[in-house]
Amino acid sequence: MTDIGVAIEALRSDARIWEQAAEDLADPASAVGPLALNGSPDVMMYGADIGIDTTYNESRAAIEDLLGKAVGYFRELADTLVSVAANYEEGEAEGATGFRQRESALEGE
């Protein structure tokens, strides 16, 4: 395998790692949503009076948002790595074709 082939495979391998990371976070991201507290039925009266449920729900929403963004960013990173690998592969193929054409032209002279 050529050096560029090794680099292309490394990009694709890294993309698979990031895609797996996105999949690994998708379940926890969706699991956080239903964990909201609904005021006094879910917390003691004193806790509701001092706003523990509100603070908890704000924290839960922030975690849900961050996990959701991480899933999206990880997938975007994986897609970008695959795209870069494809661009490298295409450029290498075009370069090789151009080289062979020039070589044939020189041999024909």
C-alpha positions, 0 to 999 in steps of 0.5 A, a space after each residue: 500500500 502506498 503512503 497515500 493509501 495508508 493515509 486514506 485508510 487512517 482517515 477512514 479508520 478515524 471516521 469509524 471511531 468518531 461515528 462509533 462515539 456518536 452512536 455510543 452517546 446517542 442513547 444517553 442523550 435520548 435517555 436524559 430527556 424523560 428524567 425531568 422533575 415535575 415540581 412537588 410530586 417529584 421532590 419534597 415540599 422544601 426542595 420545591 420551595 427552594 427551587 431544587 426541581 428548577 435547578 435540576 431541570 435546567 442542569 438536565 436540559 443543559 446535559 441533554 443539549 450538550 450530549 445532543 450537540 456532541 452526537 451531531 459534532 461527532 457525526 459531522 467530524 466522521 463525515 468530514 474525514 470520509 470526505 477528505 479521504 475520498 478527495 485524497 483518493 480522487 486526487 491520487 487517481 487523477 495524478 496517477 492518470 496524468 502521470 501515465 498520460 505524460 509517460 505515454 506521450 514521452 514514450 511516443 516521441 
